[in-house]
Amino acid sequence: MQHPLPGRRQAQPSGVIETLSAGYTAVNRQLWVLMLPILLDVFLWLGPHVSYSPLVGPVVTQAAEWTRQVALGPRRGPANPDLVGSLDDSRQWLIARTDETNGLDALAWGPIALPSPATLPSASDELAFVSGWFEGVALFGASLALGLLLGGWFYAGLANASAGSRDGPLAAGRGTPRAVIDVLGLTGVLLGTAFLLGVPVVLLIGFTALLSPPVAALGGALVAGGVLFAAVHLFFAVDAIFISNAGPLTAIQRSVGVVRRHLRASVALILLTWLILAGMAQVWDALGNTLQSPVGVALAILGNAYIASGLIAAGMIFYTQRTEPGLAMKTAG
């Protein structure tokens, strides 16, 4: 109350590079948040490798057979051997891919998933197969739910760090369930909107492709541009949930407002974030494949956790400085 004007001056938005630096400074103040993605990656690396191939294999085989019958007819010979060979190759590739994919990777899926290297190898060659649909669905659902809770805890810790708070893990975990519910609500709103708007557009493009492929290609490019436009404007929606305790619709409004008011800086930060993540993903993959295990994998896990956490914190600081002057002043202090 005694010094409102200096506080306002301290809360002035900083540049993109300064914001990125501030993100890593915030992570350095709350290093405990790094333990969540690191421990999860270590578990996925050294823990059990679960395969859903006993469930996926029959489904893929039946789908390939159904496609063959629709395309060639059930009582005719293979008029198109290339099609039959392509279907068989696709079936074998999907089954092999299912064996390579760890079903527990669902722990790192979702809108607020913990950052994890894209190609994390398994230290064990033994597979644990899931043979029952009930067990498979239960395991998959439990993995997604646990991943959401861990991700919510992680994002809450980064939000506290970005706001200049030094609260520990317990304080960050108190509001996690509510934030996760809001994130699920946000996801539901976005998926519902995408379904209502996207299905008619996709069908229209599909029918147009039969008559005029160039027009359909132009329509596809416009759809891709629309998706990119939406992704940019919704970039800070999750940040709004964890920093401003906003509901799904309010989070969308706040994110769109930040991008519109600070379009150039927002686009620069988003592009830098995406480019850094894409580039570092190649680095982690190279480390895991070139350096002798476990050194390469360990470096990839540690590096990915720190780099990704700093970028997420930078986005939160960017949002905070432009929407929460009180929190921005605390961060600057």
C-alpha positions in Angstrom: 0.0 0.0 0.0 2.9 2.4 0.7 4.7 1.8 -2.6 2.2 0.9 -5.3 4.0 2.7 -8.2 7.4 1.0 -7.7 5.7 -2.3 -7.5 3.9 -1.7 -10.8 7.3 -0.8 -12.4 8.9 -4.0 -11.2 6.0 -6.0 -12.6 6.5 -4.7 -16.1 6.6 -7.6 -18.6 10.2 -8.6 -19.6 11.4 -9.7 -23.0 11.2 -13.3 -24.2 14.9 -14.1 -23.6 14.7 -12.6 -20.1 11.5 -14.6 -19.5 13.3 -17.9 -20.5 16.1 -17.1 -18.1 13.6 -16.3 -15.3 12.0 -19.7 -15.9 15.2 -21.5 -15.1 15.9 -19.3 -12.2 12.5 -20.3 -10.8 13.2 -24.0 -11.3 16.6 -23.5 -9.5 14.6 -22.1 -6.5 12.4 -25.2 -6.4 14.6 -28.1 -7.5 12.3 -30.6 -5.9 9.9 -30.4 -8.9 12.5 -32.1 -11.0 12.3 -35.2 -8.9 8.8 -36.0 -10.3 9.8 -36.4 -14.0 13.1 -37.9 -13.1 11.6 -40.6 -10.9 8.9 -41.4 -13.4 11.5 -41.7 -16.2 13.7 -43.9 -14.0 10.7 -46.1 -13.3 9.8 -46.4 -17.0 13.5 -47.2 -17.8 14.2 -49.7 -15.1 10.7 -50.9 -14.2 8.5 -53.5 -15.9 7.7 -53.4 -19.6 4.0 -54.1 -20.1 2.7 -55.2 -23.6 -0.8 -55.0 -24.8 -0.1 -57.1 -27.9 -2.3 -60.1 -26.8 -5.2 -57.7 -27.0 -4.2 -55.5 -29.9 -3.0 -58.4 -32.1 -6.4 -60.1 -32.7 -8.1 -56.7 -33.1 -5.6 -55.6 -35.8 -5.9 -59.0 -37.5 -9.7 -58.8 -37.6 -9.5 -55.2 -38.9 -7.1 -56.2 -41.7 -9.4 -59.1 -42.7 -12.4 -56.8 -42.7 -10.6 -54.3 -44.8 -9.6 -57.0 -47.3 -13.1 -58.3 -47.6 -14.5 -54.8 -48.2 -11.8 -53.9 -50.7 -11.7 -57.2 -52.6 -14.8 -59.1 -51.7 -15.0 -62.2 -49.5 -15.3 -64.7 -52.4 -12.9 -63.3 -55.0 -9.3 -64.0 -55.4 -6.8 -61.3 -54.6 -7.2 -59.0 -57.6 -4.7 -56.6 -56.1 -1.7 -58.4 -54.5 -0.1 -55.1 -53.6 -3.1 -54.2 -51.4 -3.0 -57.6 -49.7 0.7 -57.3 -49.1 0.3 -53.8 -47.7 -2.4 -54.9 -45.3 -0.3 -57.8 -44.1 2.7 -55.5 -43.6 0.7 -52.9 -41.7 -0.8 -55.6 -39.5 2.7 -57.0 -38.6 4.1 -53.5 -38.1 1.3 -52.6 -35.6 1.7 -55.8 -33.7 5.5 -55.4 -33.5 5.0 -51.7 -32.5 2.7 -52.8 -29.7 5.4 -55.1 -28.3 7.9 -52.3 -28.4 5.6 -49.8 -26.7 5.5 -50.0 -22.9 1.9 -49.8 -21.7 3.0 -47.9 -18.7 4.1 -45.0 -20.9 0.5 -43.8 -20.3 1.9 -42.4 -17.1 3.5 -39.7 -19.2 0.5 -39.0 -21.4 -2.1 -36.3 -21.1 -2.5 -32.5 -21.2 -0.3 -32.0 -18.1 1.9 -35.0 -18.5 5.4 -35.0 -16.9 8.1 -34.3 -19.4 9.7 -37.5 -20.6 12.1 -38.3 -23.5 10.2 -39.6 -26.5 12.4 -42.7 -27.0 13.2 -43.9 -23.5 14.6 -47.5 -23.7 13.7 -50.3 -21.4 16.5 -51.8 -19.3 14.8 -55.2 -19.3 14.1 -57.5 -22.3 11.3 -59.3 -20.4 7.7 -58.4 -21.2 4.7 -58.6 -19.0 1.7 -59.3 -21.2 -1.8 -58.1 -20.5 -4.2 -60.8 -21.8 -7.6 -59.6 -20.4 -9.6 -56.6 -21.5 -10.7 -55.8 -18.0 -7.2 -55.8 -16.7 -5.9 -53.9 -19.7 -8.6 -51.2 -19.4 -8.1 -50.9 -15.6 -4.3 -50.7 -16.0 -4.5 -48.1 -18.7 -7.1 -46.0 -16.8 -5.1 -46.2 -13.6 -1.9 -45.1 -15.4 -3.7 -42.1 -17.0 -5.2 -41.1 -13.7 -1.9 -41.4 -11.8 -0.1 -39.5 -14.6 -2.6 -36.7 -14.3 -2.2 -36.4 -10.6 1.6 -36.4 -10.9 1.5 -33.9 -13.7 -0.8 -31.7 -11.7 1.5 -31.8 -8.7 4.4 -31.0 -11.0 2.6 -28.0 -12.6 1.5 -26.7 -9.2 5.1 -26.8 -8.0 6.2 -24.9 -11.1 3.4 -22.4 -10.7 4.5 -21.7 -7.1 8.1 -21.3 -8.2 7.1 -19.0 -11.1 5.2 -16.8 -8.6 8.2 -16.5 -6.4 6.9 -18.8 -3.7 9.1 -21.1 -1.8 6.4 -23.6 -0.7 7.4 -27.2 -0.6 5.9 -30.3 -2.2 3.0 -30.7 0.4 1.8 -27.1 -0.3 1.9 -27.7 -4.0 0.0 -30.9 -3.7 -3.0 -29.5 -1.8 -4.7 -27.9 -4.8 -3.7 -30.5 -7.3 -7.0 -32.5 -7.4 -9.0 -29.4 -8.2 -6.6 -28.2 -10.8 -6.6 -31.6 -12.5 -10.4 -31.5 -12.6 -10.3 -28.1 -14.3 -7.7 -29.4 -16.8 -10.0 -32.3 -17.6 -12.8 -29.9 -18.0 -10.7 -27.8 -20.3 -9.8 -30.9 -22.3 -13.4 -31.9 -22.6 -14.4 -28.4 -23.8 -11.7 -28.4 -26.5 -12.4 -32.0 -27.6 -16.1 -31.4 -27.8 -15.6 -28.2 -29.8 -13.1 -29.9 -32.1 -15.6 -32.8 -32.7 -18.5 -30.5 -33.5 -16.5 -28.3 -35.8 -14.0 -30.8 -37.1 -16.1 -33.8 -38.2 -18.2 -31.8 -40.7 -15.1 -30.1 -42.1 -13.2 -33.4 -42.5 -16.2 -35.0 -44.2 -16.5 -32.1 -46.5 -12.8 -32.2 -47.4 -13.1 -36.0 -47.9 -16.0 -35.6 -50.4 -14.2 -32.7 -52.1 -11.1 -34.9 -52.6 -13.2 -37.2 -54.8 -14.1 -34.3 -57.1 -11.2 -31.9 -56.9 -8.0 -33.0 -55.0 -6.4 -29.5 -55.3 -9.4 -27.9 -53.6 -9.3 -30.6 -50.9 -5.5 -30.0 -50.4 -6.2 -26.3 -50.0 -9.0 -27.1 -47.5 -6.6 -29.3 -45.6 -4.0 -26.5 -45.4 -6.7 -24.2 -44.1 -7.7 -26.7 -41.4 -4.0 -27.1 -40.4 -3.7 -23.3 -40.2 -6.8 -23.2 -38.0 -5.4 -25.8 -35.7 -2.1 -23.9 -35.4 -4.1 -20.7 -34.7 -6.0 -22.3 -31.9 -2.9 -23.9 -30.4 -1.2 -20.6 -30.2 -4.2 -18.8 -28.6 -4.7 -21.7 -26.1 -1.0 -22.0 -25.1 -1.5 -20.3 -21.7 -4.8 -22.0 -20.8 -3.2 -24.5 -18.5 -1.0 -21.8 -16.9 -4.2 -19.8 -16.1 -5.7 -22.8 -14.3 -2.6 -23.3 -12.0 -1.7 -19.7 -11.5 -5.1 -17.9 -11.5 -7.2 -20.8 -10.3 -9.4 -20.2 -13.4 -12.0 -22.6 -14.5 -11.9 -24.1 -18.1 -13.8 -21.3 -19.9 -12.1 -18.6 -17.9 -8.7 -20.1 -18.7 -9.5 -20.1 -22.4 -10.5 -16.4 -22.2 -7.4 -15.5 -20.3 -5.1 -17.3 -22.6 -6.7 -15.8 -25.7 -6.5 -12.4 -24.1 -2.8 -12.7 -23.3 -2.0 -13.7 -26.9 -4.1 -11.0 -28.4 -2.7 -8.2 -26.2 0.9 -9.4 -26.6 0.8 -11.2 -30.0 4.4 -10.7 -31.1 6.0 -11.7 -27.8 3.6 -14.6 -27.3 4.4 -16.0 -30.8 8.1 -15.6 -30.2 8.0 -17.4 -26.9 5.8 -20.2 -28.2 8.0 -20.8 -31.3 11.2 -20.8 -29.2 9.6 -23.2 -26.8 8.5 -25.6 -29.5 11.9 -25.3 -31.3 13.9 -25.9 -28.2 11.8 -29.0 -27.2 12.0 -30.4 -30.8 15.8 -29.8 -31.0 16.6 -31.2 -27.6 14.5 -34.3 -28.3 17.0 -35.1 -31.0 19.8 -34.5 -28.5 18.3 -36.8 -25.9 17.8 -39.5 -28.5 21.4 -39.2 -29.7 22.7 -39.4 -26.1 20.7 -42.5 -25.4 21.9 -44.2 -28.6 25.5 -43.2 -28.8 26.7 -43.1 -25.2 27.1 -46.4 -23.3 24.2 -47.2 -21.1 23.4 -46.2 -18.4 25.3 -42.9 -18.9 23.5 -41.8 -22.0 20.0 -42.6 -20.8 20.7 -41.0 -17.4 21.9 -37.8 -19.0 18.9 -37.7 -21.3 16.5 -38.1 -18.3 18.2 -35.4 -16.3 18.6 -33.0 -19.2 15.1 -33.4 -20.4 13.6 -32.8 -17.0 15.6 -29.6 -16.4 15.1 -28.1 -19.9 11.4 -28.9 -20.2 10.7 -27.7 -16.6 12.4 -24.4 -17.3 10.4 -23.8 -20.5 7.1 -24.5 -18.7 8.1 -22.2 -15.9 9.0 -19.5 -18.4 5.6 -19.7 -20.0 4.0 -19.4 -16.6 6.1 -16.3 -15.8 5.2 -14.8 -19.2 1.5 -15.3 -18.3 1.9 -14.0 -14.7 3.7 -10.8 -15.7 0.8 -10.0 -18.1 -2.2 -10.9 -16.0 -1.3 -11.0 -12.3 0.6 -7.8 -11.4 0.7 -8.8 -7.7 2.3 -12.1 -8.4 4.6 -10.6 -11.0 5.9 -8.1 -8.4 6.6 -10.9 -6.0 8.5 -12.8 -8.7 10.6 -9.8 -9.6 11.3 -9.3 -5.9 
